[in-house]
Amino acid sequence: VYLRVAEEWGLDRAALERRRGKGAKVALEDLDAEGVTDVRELLGFYADELKATDQAAEAERVLRLAARPVAHFLMAVPEREQTDPSISTE
């Protein structure tokens, strides 16, 4: 899951951490190489649809986000759970 970081909206890393559910077993991390590729691809598809519906200015704004995805997005990844050795079956 990719999360938009927008300090002007009050959505910085700390705010996104606070909004995460107490029971959520995810960590917020910087985009890795796969995340960068995914975000660029998704935003590219979105920009294409915006252009197709005569929303060129909005498409350009989206493409500016896609140009620097690490600056504008974080990813939520499942936390790795350590197996309790007392219940391990090996």
Backbone as ProteinMPNN parsed JSONL, in Angstrom:
{"seq_chain_A": "VYLRVAEEWGLDRAALERRRGKGAKVALEDLDAEGVTDVRELLGFYADELKATDQAAEAERVLRLAARPVAHFLMAVPEREQTDPSISTE", "coords_chain_A": {"N_chain_A": [[0.858, -1.166, 0.0], [0.567, 2.188, -0.838], [1.245, 5.384, 0.432], [0.374, 8.773, 0.386], [2.492, 11.458, 0.98], [2.117, 14.626, 2.184], [3.002, 17.452, 3.269], [1.851, 19.974, 3.288], [-0.784, 19.418, 3.655], [-0.782, 18.478, 6.151], [0.031, 15.887, 6.288], [2.495, 14.366, 7.051], [5.226, 12.056, 7.689], [5.08, 11.495, 10.459], [2.401, 12.141, 11.043], [1.06, 10.245, 9.487], [1.921, 7.933, 10.762], [0.645, 8.296, 13.231], [-2.004, 8.036, 12.445], [-2.246, 5.425, 11.805], [-3.79, 2.365, 12.555], [-4.121, 1.035, 15.885], [-3.871, -1.748, 16.115], [-2.698, -2.387, 13.756], [-0.526, -4.247, 11.818], [1.676, -3.236, 10.351], [4.467, -1.555, 8.886], [5.67, 1.713, 8.241], [7.548, 2.621, 5.53], [10.272, 3.965, 3.554], [10.007, 4.265, -0.002], [11.004, 1.422, -1.842], [12.959, 0.099, -4.612], [11.093, -1.362, -6.141], [8.726, -0.216, -5.222], [9.014, 2.421, -6.15], [8.877, 1.958, -8.916], [6.264, 0.875, -9.072], [4.642, 3.049, -8.133], [5.229, 5.031, -10.024], [4.22, 3.767, -12.323], [1.458, 3.447, -11.677], [0.683, 6.147, -11.299], [1.231, 7.067, -13.834], [-0.691, 5.699, -15.402], [-2.956, 6.896, -14.284], [-2.548, 9.592, -14.976], [-2.739, 9.358, -17.754], [-5.474, 8.73, -18.025], [-6.575, 11.077, -17.003], [-5.721, 12.918, -18.949], [-7.148, 11.897, -21.118], [-9.662, 12.704, -20.502], [-9.706, 15.394, -20.847], [-8.27, 16.799, -18.845], [-5.732, 18.1, -18.609], [-4.058, 19.813, -17.079], [-4.271, 18.804, -14.472], [-3.271, 16.272, -14.964], [-0.603, 16.888, -15.515], [0.203, 17.761, -12.985], [0.028, 15.363, -11.561], [1.968, 13.896, -12.927], [4.227, 15.297, -12.148], [4.399, 14.498, -9.487], [4.954, 11.815, -9.954], [7.478, 12.001, -10.996], [9.159, 12.324, -8.847], [8.812, 10.168, -6.818], [9.773, 9.151, -4.349], [9.932, 11.352, -2.73], [7.301, 11.949, -2.3], [5.764, 9.803, -1.451], [5.169, 7.063, 0.812], [5.539, 3.63, 1.808], [3.383, 1.137, 3.089], [4.146, -1.704, 4.742], [3.796, -5.171, 5.563], [4.585, -6.059, 8.901], [7.342, -7.999, 9.844], [6.898, -10.966, 11.454], [8.275, -12.432, 14.275], [8.785, -15.763, 14.858], [7.6, -17.412, 17.657], [9.801, -19.159, 19.603], [9.003, -21.027, 21.483], [6.737, -22.189, 20.537], [7.362, -23.208, 18.148], [7.404, -25.616, 15.537], [9.485, -26.983, 14.501]], "CA_chain_A": [[0.0, 0.0, 0.0], [1.357, 3.41, -0.939], [0.616, 6.5, 1.132], [0.827, 10.091, -0.075], [3.032, 12.38, 1.968], [1.84, 15.995, 1.747], [3.123, 18.272, 4.477], [0.918, 21.099, 3.21], [-2.067, 18.903, 4.132], [-0.566, 17.918, 7.482], [0.261, 14.445, 6.146], [3.896, 13.98, 7.03], [5.428, 10.689, 8.182], [4.581, 11.395, 11.838], [0.934, 12.135, 11.002], [0.631, 8.946, 8.96], [2.153, 6.962, 11.846], [-0.418, 8.489, 14.229], [-3.281, 7.599, 11.875], [-2.226, 3.966, 11.658], [-4.565, 1.702, 13.599], [-3.326, 0.459, 16.964], [-3.62, -3.16, 15.862], [-2.122, -2.587, 12.422], [0.78, -4.9, 11.836], [2.413, -2.729, 9.195], [5.473, -0.529, 9.135], [5.794, 2.699, 7.174], [8.928, 2.635, 5.052], [10.535, 4.679, 2.317], [9.824, 3.418, -1.18], [12.144, 0.689, -2.378], [12.983, 0.176, -6.079], [9.813, -1.859, -6.653], [7.731, 0.795, -4.896], [9.191, 3.53, -7.092], [8.332, 1.498, -10.196], [4.807, 0.759, -8.936], [4.023, 4.374, -8.025], [5.336, 5.682, -11.336], [3.291, 3.108, -13.241], [0.085, 3.794, -11.295], [0.44, 7.558, -11.589], [1.219, 7.203, -15.293], [-2.027, 5.3, -15.855], [-3.9, 7.918, -13.834], [-2.329, 10.774, -15.812], [-3.309, 9.059, -19.075], [-6.936, 8.859, -17.924], [-6.88, 12.501, -16.861], [-5.558, 13.532, -20.273], [-8.237, 11.414, -21.977], [-10.893, 13.408, -20.125], [-9.42, 16.832, -20.97], [-7.792, 17.356, -17.575], [-4.29, 18.146, -18.84], [-3.352, 20.468, -15.967], [-4.218, 17.837, -13.368], [-2.357, 15.212, -15.401], [0.762, 17.398, -15.325], [0.472, 17.743, -11.543], [0.249, 13.959, -11.202], [3.26, 13.493, -13.486], [5.28, 15.884, -11.296], [4.529, 13.583, -8.346], [5.581, 10.59, -10.451], [8.89, 12.266, -11.272], [9.903, 12.23, -7.584], [7.935, 9.401, -5.935], [10.339, 8.967, -3.006], [9.645, 12.571, -1.974], [5.862, 12.144, -2.132], [5.06, 8.593, -1.029], [5.735, 6.025, 1.673], [4.812, 2.376, 1.621], [3.017, 0.38, 4.286], [4.497, -3.108, 4.496], [3.524, -6.019, 6.735], [5.717, -6.268, 9.803], [7.794, -9.386, 9.905], [6.659, -11.515, 12.788], [9.244, -13.407, 14.756], [8.115, -16.952, 15.372], [7.898, -17.7, 19.062], [10.479, -20.46, 19.634], [8.336, -21.974, 22.381], [5.655, -22.871, 19.819], [7.878, -23.653, 16.862], [7.209, -27.06, 15.325], [10.696, -27.59, 13.927]], "C_chain_A": [[0.902, 1.226, 0.0], [0.567, 4.566, -0.343], [1.22, 7.808, 0.658], [1.305, 10.9, 1.11], [2.809, 13.784, 1.417], [1.845, 16.884, 2.979], [2.152, 19.439, 4.475], [-0.49, 20.698, 3.634], [-1.961, 18.367, 5.549], [-0.327, 16.418, 7.449], [1.751, 14.156, 5.977], [4.018, 12.574, 7.611], [4.84, 10.526, 9.584], [3.053, 11.337, 11.864], [0.411, 10.796, 10.492], [0.845, 7.847, 9.994], [1.032, 7.062, 12.887], [-1.758, 7.96, 13.731], [-3.373, 6.087, 11.7], [-2.981, 3.351, 12.821], [-3.67, 1.042, 14.634], [-2.977, -1.004, 16.71], [-2.978, -3.442, 14.511], [-0.733, -3.194, 12.537], [1.527, -4.543, 10.555], [3.422, -1.693, 9.667], [5.461, 0.436, 7.957], [7.267, 2.794, 6.806], [9.041, 3.521, 3.827], [10.324, 3.714, 1.152], [11.122, 2.697, -1.519], [12.057, 0.772, -3.907], [11.662, -0.289, -6.689], [8.699, -0.847, -6.39], [7.801, 1.987, -5.834], [8.578, 3.165, -8.443], [6.807, 1.437, -10.15], [4.13, 2.123, -8.94], [4.086, 5.096, -9.364], [4.348, 5.086, -12.334], [1.845, 3.508, -12.937], [-0.236, 5.249, -11.625], [0.439, 7.824, -13.093], [-0.131, 6.825, -15.877], [-3.065, 6.366, -15.499], [-3.774, 9.171, -14.704], [-2.906, 10.557, -17.213], [-4.828, 9.216, -19.068], [-7.351, 10.32, -17.77], [-6.772, 13.216, -18.206], [-6.712, 13.147, -21.198], [-9.557, 12.106, -21.68], [-10.658, 14.919, -20.034], [-9.048, 17.494, -19.648], [-6.26, 17.421, -17.598], [-3.525, 18.767, -17.676], [-3.213, 19.523, -14.778], [-3.273, 16.691, -13.714], [-0.907, 15.648, -15.214], [1.145, 17.406, -13.848], [0.79, 16.321, -11.085], [1.606, 13.491, -11.721], [4.428, 14.111, -12.721], [5.485, 15.037, -10.047], [5.276, 12.323, -8.775], [7.073, 10.779, -10.708], [9.755, 12.121, -10.02], [9.094, 11.436, -6.563], [8.465, 9.237, -4.515], [10.043, 10.18, -2.125], [8.171, 12.694, -1.61], [5.095, 10.942, -1.597], [5.885, 7.766, -0.05], [5.006, 4.74, 1.333], [4.554, 1.738, 2.972], [3.267, -1.086, 3.957], [4.196, -3.924, 5.746], [4.78, -6.156, 7.589], [6.074, -7.744, 9.789], [7.614, -9.873, 11.33], [7.716, -12.551, 13.112], [8.467, -14.591, 15.317], [8.564, -17.191, 16.805], [8.549, -19.08, 19.134], [9.79, -21.481, 20.536], [7.2, -22.72, 21.683], [6.097, -23.36, 18.447], [7.737, -25.161, 16.735], [8.444, -27.729, 14.74], [11.582, -28.169, 14.991]], "O_chain_A": [[1.879, 1.292, 0.746], [-0.632, 4.705, -0.586], [2.44, 7.932, 0.544], [0.612, 11.015, 2.12], [3.256, 14.1, 0.314], [0.824, 17.048, 3.647], [1.677, 19.855, 5.532], [-1.307, 21.565, 3.943], [-2.94, 17.856, 6.094], [-0.468, 15.745, 8.47], [2.204, 13.755, 4.905], [3.013, 11.97, 7.985], [4.175, 9.529, 9.865], [2.477, 10.563, 12.629], [-0.573, 10.273, 11.014], [0.035, 6.926, 10.093], [0.53, 6.045, 13.366], [-2.566, 7.484, 14.528], [-4.454, 5.543, 11.473], [-2.818, 3.784, 13.961], [-2.591, 0.548, 14.307], [-1.884, -1.446, 17.063], [-2.742, -4.598, 14.16], [0.12, -2.698, 13.273], [1.948, -5.41, 9.789], [3.248, -1.049, 10.702], [5.266, 0.027, 6.812], [8.122, 3.02, 7.663], [8.054, 3.798, 3.146], [10.447, 2.499, 1.308], [12.201, 3.289, -1.487], [11.173, 1.445, -4.437], [11.168, 0.316, -7.641], [7.829, -0.643, -7.237], [6.772, 2.506, -6.265], [7.851, 3.959, -9.04], [6.136, 1.891, -11.077], [3.157, 2.334, -9.663], [3.105, 5.705, -9.79], [3.714, 5.813, -13.099], [1.097, 3.868, -13.845], [-1.301, 5.547, -12.166], [-0.275, 8.706, -13.569], [-0.663, 7.528, -16.737], [-3.936, 6.696, -16.303], [-4.782, 9.743, -15.12], [-3.495, 11.471, -17.791], [-5.4, 9.776, -20.003], [-8.356, 10.749, -18.336], [-7.633, 14.023, -18.557], [-7.196, 13.975, -21.97], [-10.467, 12.099, -22.509], [-11.309, 15.623, -19.263], [-9.464, 18.619, -19.37], [-5.587, 16.872, -16.725], [-2.446, 18.289, -17.325], [-2.155, 19.455, -14.152], [-2.553, 16.196, -12.846], [-0.072, 14.847, -14.794], [2.284, 17.094, -13.499], [1.721, 16.11, -10.308], [2.317, 12.767, -11.025], [5.504, 13.517, -12.652], [6.617, 14.871, -9.591], [6.132, 11.825, -8.043], [7.843, 9.821, -10.643], [10.947, 11.83, -10.119], [8.722, 11.988, -5.528], [7.679, 9.188, -3.57], [9.918, 10.047, -0.908], [7.82, 13.458, -0.711], [3.901, 11.046, -1.319], [7.116, 7.768, -0.079], [3.98, 4.757, 0.653], [5.388, 1.789, 3.876], [2.684, -1.639, 3.024], [4.327, -3.424, 6.863], [5.884, -6.344, 7.077], [5.204, -8.614, 9.731], [8.113, -9.272, 12.281], [8.007, -13.436, 12.307], [7.588, -14.419, 16.162], [9.755, -17.173, 17.114], [7.921, -20.073, 18.767], [9.983, -22.684, 20.36], [6.747, -23.758, 22.166], [5.285, -23.87, 17.674], [7.926, -25.896, 17.705], [8.434, -28.937, 14.507], [12.64, -28.717, 14.683]]}, "name": "protein", "num_of_chains": 1, "seq": "VYLRVAEEWGLDRAALERRRGKGAKVALEDLDAEGVTDVRELLGFYADELKATDQAAEAERVLRLAARPVAHFLMAVPEREQTDPSISTE"}
